[in-house]
Amino acid sequence: MQPFNPLFIKAFLSTCVALGMSAQALEYPVKPITIVVGFSAGGSSDVIARIVADKLSAGLGQPVVVENRAGVGSIVGAAYVSHAKADGYTLLMGASGPMVFNHALYAKLPYSVQDFAPISLICTFPLLLLSASNQAHKSLDDLVAFAKKNPEKVNYSASSASFQLVTELLNKKFGTRFAHIPYKGSNDSVAALLSNDVTMTLVDAGAASPALQSSRARVLAVTSPERLAELPNVPTMTELGVDLKVSFWTGLLAPAGTPKEVIKRLNEEMLKVMANADVKKKFAGLNVIAATSSPEDLARQINTEIAMWREVALENHIKAD
């Protein structure tokens, strides 16, 4: 009997492994899926995840559960998923904070961009530039003019380094020197504005809503590429001559190495979820905009934004550790 050729055995085994992975992907999913959220239960990221999980479960035919692993700017949750088995059963609800800004701000992280396989964008949320209604400046031009004339009297509140980075980029584009005053949360940032402890603040629409509804704050501009449907009279930064288009975002990611067939299936299901009228309505109530992307486009967006914000962080000597 002729001995088996080692090369033939190696090729045969490789084929079996490949076929096994393909079969696994075709059968996917055969058990519950967990979406990890790096923030506490009850917050906007958690609510978004649960809306998505409910619809995704219906499409995949398996329970999709949300697990909160909060801590250190979502680092805990992102690190956990980065080391999870790459089989499509542990996913990350990844916001631009842990996926982009953390890489620009931290010298060391327990995970890297290469540890993840992007699936799709879920939503975006632009930022609003607010001033208190009892202040004299009623437009962005007024605010910038006042800041240039009184550089020692202007400041801004920011609830995290990500908001700080965007505002420092505005400082550069305005040619102003608004001083940074840190606060623990976006609600605190808005409260500081309303008490006239700061001159302006840049926050998401959810945090701004109560102050706007009570007419205690005014929106001078939005950072979105287009005007917001709920704020049709508020101009974009671009319309006001400021070259700035910024939206924070949330996306769905899997551990690197997850089979491409599984990523493709999840992306297809996410396209259906985000096209759902009920999902869009619920997202609108949270002041976020439903969005989708291909895995490749999300990967490019992450890498492009990391490079941009890392440069801003270096120029302004901003770091989180």
C-alpha positions as CSV (number, residue, x, y, z in Angstrom):
1,M,0.0,0.0,0.0
2,Q,1.3,3.4,-1.0
3,P,1.8,5.8,1.9
4,F,-0.5,8.9,1.9
5,N,1.1,12.0,0.5
6,P,1.5,14.6,3.4
7,L,0.6,17.4,1.0
8,F,-2.6,15.6,0.1
9,I,-3.5,15.1,3.7
10,K,-2.9,18.8,4.5
11,A,-5.1,19.9,1.6
12,F,-7.8,17.4,2.5
13,L,-7.9,18.7,6.1
14,S,-7.9,22.3,5.0
15,T,-10.9,21.6,2.8
16,C,-12.7,19.9,5.6
17,V,-12.1,22.8,7.9
18,A,-13.3,25.3,5.2
19,L,-16.4,23.2,4.5
20,G,-17.1,22.9,8.2
21,M,-16.9,26.7,8.7
22,S,-19.2,27.3,5.6
23,A,-21.7,24.8,7.0
24,Q,-21.6,26.5,10.4
25,A,-22.2,29.9,8.7
26,L,-25.1,28.5,6.7
27,E,-26.7,27.1,9.8
28,Y,-26.1,30.4,11.7
29,P,-27.6,31.1,14.1
30,V,-28.4,28.0,16.1
31,K,-28.4,29.5,19.6
32,P,-29.0,32.9,21.3
33,I,-26.8,35.9,20.4
34,T,-25.5,38.4,22.9
35,I,-25.0,42.1,22.1
36,V,-22.7,43.7,24.6
37,V,-23.2,47.3,25.5
38,G,-20.3,49.1,27.2
39,F,-22.6,51.5,29.0
40,S,-25.1,51.2,31.9
41,A,-28.6,50.0,31.5
42,G,-31.2,52.7,30.8
43,G,-28.9,55.0,28.9
44,S,-29.4,55.8,25.2
45,S,-26.9,53.2,24.0
46,D,-28.7,50.5,26.0
47,V,-32.1,51.6,24.7
48,I,-30.8,51.6,21.1
49,A,-29.4,48.1,21.6
50,R,-32.7,46.7,22.9
51,I,-34.7,48.2,20.1
52,V,-32.3,46.6,17.6
53,A,-32.1,43.3,19.5
54,D,-35.9,42.8,19.4
55,K,-36.1,43.2,15.6
56,L,-32.9,41.3,15.0
57,S,-34.2,38.4,17.0
58,A,-37.3,38.2,14.8
59,G,-35.2,38.2,11.7
60,L,-32.7,35.6,12.8
61,G,-35.1,33.3,14.5
62,Q,-33.1,33.2,17.7
63,P,-33.1,35.2,21.0
64,V,-30.9,38.3,20.9
65,V,-30.1,39.5,24.4
66,V,-28.4,42.6,25.6
67,E,-25.7,42.4,28.2
68,N,-24.3,45.6,29.9
69,R,-20.6,45.6,30.6
70,A,-20.1,49.2,31.6
71,G,-16.9,50.9,32.6
72,V,-14.1,53.3,31.7
73,G,-15.6,54.9,28.6
74,S,-16.9,51.5,27.3
75,I,-13.4,50.1,27.3
76,V,-14.6,47.1,29.5
77,G,-17.3,46.1,27.0
78,A,-15.1,46.5,23.9
79,A,-12.2,44.6,25.5
80,Y,-14.6,41.7,26.4
81,V,-15.9,41.3,22.9
82,S,-12.5,41.7,21.3
83,H,-11.5,38.5,23.2
84,A,-14.7,36.6,22.6
85,K,-15.0,33.6,20.3
86,A,-15.3,34.7,16.7
87,D,-18.5,32.8,15.9
88,G,-21.1,35.5,15.6
89,Y,-22.7,34.8,19.0
90,T,-21.1,37.7,20.9
91,L,-21.4,41.1,19.3
92,L,-20.6,44.7,20.3
93,M,-22.8,47.7,20.2
94,G,-19.8,49.9,19.5
95,A,-20.2,53.7,19.7
96,S,-17.7,56.1,18.1
97,G,-16.3,56.7,21.6
98,P,-14.7,53.3,22.2
99,M,-14.1,52.6,18.5
100,V,-12.7,56.0,17.5
101,F,-12.1,58.5,20.2
102,N,-10.5,56.1,22.7
103,H,-7.9,55.3,20.1
104,A,-7.1,59.0,19.7
105,L,-7.0,59.6,23.4
106,Y,-5.4,56.6,25.1
107,A,-1.8,55.7,24.8
108,K,-2.7,52.0,25.5
109,L,-5.9,50.1,25.2
110,P,-6.8,46.4,25.9
111,Y,-8.1,46.1,22.3
112,S,-7.3,47.4,18.9
113,V,-9.1,48.2,15.7
114,Q,-7.9,44.9,14.2
115,D,-9.7,43.0,17.0
116,F,-13.1,43.7,15.4
117,A,-15.0,42.9,12.2
118,P,-17.5,45.7,11.5
119,I,-21.0,44.7,10.5
120,S,-23.0,47.9,10.0
121,L,-23.8,51.3,11.2
122,I,-26.9,51.6,13.4
123,C,-27.4,55.3,13.9
124,T,-25.8,58.7,13.9
125,F,-26.4,61.6,16.2
126,P,-25.2,65.1,15.3
127,L,-24.2,67.6,17.9
128,L,-25.8,70.9,18.8
129,L,-23.9,74.1,19.7
130,L,-25.9,75.7,22.5
131,S,-25.8,79.1,24.3
132,A,-28.0,80.2,27.2
133,S,-31.1,82.2,26.1
134,N,-30.3,85.0,28.6
135,Q,-27.0,85.7,26.9
136,A,-26.6,88.5,24.4
137,H,-25.2,86.4,21.5
138,K,-28.1,85.1,19.5
139,S,-26.1,83.7,16.5
140,L,-22.9,81.9,15.9
141,D,-21.4,85.1,14.4
142,D,-22.3,87.0,17.6
143,L,-20.7,84.3,19.8
144,V,-17.5,84.1,17.8
145,A,-17.2,88.0,17.7
146,F,-17.7,88.1,21.5
147,A,-15.1,85.4,22.0
148,K,-12.5,87.1,19.9
149,K,-13.1,90.4,21.7
150,N,-13.1,88.8,25.2
151,P,-10.9,85.7,25.0
152,E,-10.4,85.6,28.8
153,K,-14.2,85.5,29.4
154,V,-15.2,82.6,27.3
155,N,-15.3,78.9,28.1
156,Y,-17.2,75.7,27.3
157,S,-18.4,72.6,29.1
158,A,-17.6,69.1,27.9
159,S,-18.7,65.8,29.5
160,S,-16.0,63.7,27.9
161,A,-12.8,63.9,26.0
162,S,-14.7,63.2,22.7
163,F,-16.8,66.3,23.1
164,Q,-13.7,68.2,24.1
165,L,-11.9,67.1,20.9
166,V,-14.8,68.4,18.7
167,T,-15.0,71.7,20.5
168,E,-11.2,72.2,20.3
169,L,-11.5,71.6,16.6
170,L,-14.1,74.3,16.6
171,N,-11.8,76.6,18.5
172,K,-9.2,76.1,15.7
173,K,-11.7,76.8,13.0
174,F,-13.2,79.8,14.8
175,G,-9.8,81.3,15.7
176,T,-11.0,81.5,19.3
177,R,-9.8,80.4,22.7
178,F,-12.8,79.0,24.6
179,A,-11.4,77.4,27.7
180,H,-12.3,73.8,28.6
181,I,-14.3,73.1,31.7
182,P,-14.9,69.4,32.4
183,Y,-18.2,67.9,33.6
184,K,-19.2,64.4,34.4
185,G,-22.1,64.1,32.0
186,S,-23.9,65.9,29.2
187,N,-26.8,66.9,31.5
188,D,-24.2,68.5,33.8
189,S,-22.7,70.3,30.8
190,V,-26.1,71.8,29.9
191,A,-26.8,72.7,33.5
192,A,-23.5,74.6,33.6
193,L,-24.6,76.5,30.5
194,L,-28.0,77.4,32.0
195,S,-26.4,78.7,35.2
196,N,-24.1,80.8,33.1
197,D,-21.0,79.0,34.4
198,V,-19.9,78.4,30.8
199,T,-20.4,80.4,27.6
200,M,-21.3,77.5,25.4
201,T,-21.6,73.7,25.2
202,L,-21.6,71.1,22.4
203,V,-24.0,68.2,23.2
204,D,-26.2,65.6,21.6
205,A,-29.8,66.4,20.9
206,G,-31.1,64.1,23.7
207,A,-29.2,66.0,26.4
208,A,-30.3,69.4,24.9
209,S,-34.0,68.7,24.6
210,P,-35.2,69.7,28.1
211,A,-33.4,73.0,27.9
212,L,-34.7,73.7,24.4
213,Q,-38.3,72.8,25.3
214,S,-38.2,75.2,28.3
215,S,-36.6,77.9,26.0
216,R,-33.7,78.3,28.4
217,A,-31.2,77.5,25.7
218,R,-30.9,78.3,22.0
219,V,-29.2,76.2,19.3
220,L,-26.7,78.3,17.3
221,A,-25.7,75.6,14.8
222,V,-25.7,71.8,14.2
223,T,-22.8,69.7,13.1
224,S,-24.7,67.5,10.8
225,P,-24.2,67.7,7.0
226,E,-27.8,68.8,6.6
227,R,-30.4,70.6,8.8
228,L,-32.2,68.4,11.2
229,A,-35.9,67.7,10.6
230,E,-36.8,68.6,14.2
231,L,-34.8,71.8,14.1
232,P,-35.5,73.1,10.5
233,N,-34.6,76.7,11.3
234,V,-31.2,75.9,12.8
235,P,-28.3,76.2,10.2
236,T,-25.5,73.8,9.8
237,M,-21.9,74.7,10.5
238,T,-21.2,74.5,6.8
239,E,-24.0,76.9,6.0
240,L,-22.4,79.4,8.4
241,G,-19.1,79.1,6.7
242,V,-17.4,76.6,9.2
243,D,-16.0,73.6,7.5
244,L,-17.1,71.0,10.0
245,K,-19.4,68.0,9.6
246,V,-19.3,65.7,12.7
247,S,-21.8,63.1,13.8
248,F,-21.1,60.6,16.6
249,W,-22.4,57.1,15.7
250,T,-23.2,53.7,17.0
251,G,-22.5,50.5,15.0
252,L,-22.6,46.7,15.4
253,L,-19.3,44.8,15.4
254,A,-18.1,41.2,15.9
255,P,-14.8,39.8,17.0
256,A,-12.2,39.7,14.2
257,G,-12.1,36.3,12.5
258,T,-15.9,35.9,12.5
259,P,-16.8,34.0,9.3
260,K,-17.6,36.3,6.3
261,E,-20.8,34.4,5.7
262,V,-21.9,35.2,9.3
263,I,-21.0,38.9,8.9
264,K,-22.9,39.0,5.6
265,R,-26.0,37.5,7.2
266,L,-25.9,39.9,10.1
267,N,-25.4,42.9,7.7
268,E,-28.4,41.8,5.6
269,E,-30.6,41.5,8.7
270,M,-29.4,44.9,10.0
271,L,-30.4,46.5,6.7
272,K,-33.9,45.1,7.3
273,V,-34.0,46.2,10.9
274,M,-33.0,49.8,10.2
275,A,-35.5,50.0,7.3
276,N,-38.3,49.2,9.8
277,A,-40.7,52.1,10.3
278,D,-41.2,51.3,14.0
279,V,-37.4,51.4,14.5
280,K,-37.1,54.7,12.7
281,K,-39.9,56.1,14.8
282,K,-38.3,55.0,18.1
283,F,-34.9,56.3,17.1
284,A,-36.4,59.7,16.2
285,G,-37.9,59.8,19.7
286,L,-34.3,59.4,21.0
287,N,-33.1,62.1,18.7
288,V,-30.9,59.8,16.7
289,I,-30.9,59.0,13.0
290,A,-31.2,55.4,11.8
291,A,-28.3,54.5,9.5
292,T,-26.7,51.5,7.7
293,S,-23.5,50.7,6.0
294,S,-21.5,47.9,4.5
295,P,-18.9,46.3,6.7
296,E,-16.2,47.7,4.5
297,D,-17.6,51.3,4.6
298,L,-17.8,51.1,8.4
299,A,-14.2,49.9,8.6
300,R,-13.0,52.7,6.4
301,Q,-15.0,55.3,8.5
302,I,-13.4,54.0,11.7
303,N,-9.8,54.2,10.4
304,T,-10.4,57.7,8.8
305,E,-11.9,59.1,12.0
306,I,-9.2,57.7,14.2
307,A,-6.5,59.4,12.1
308,M,-8.4,62.8,12.1
309,W,-9.1,62.9,15.9
310,R,-5.7,61.6,16.8
311,E,-4.2,64.6,15.1
312,V,-6.6,67.0,16.9
313,A,-5.7,65.4,20.2
314,L,-2.0,65.7,19.6
315,E,-2.3,69.4,18.5
316,N,-4.2,70.3,21.6
317,H,-2.3,68.0,24.0
318,I,-5.5,66.2,25.0
319,K,-5.3,62.7,26.4
320,A,-7.4,60.5,28.6
321,D,-4.7,58.9,30.6
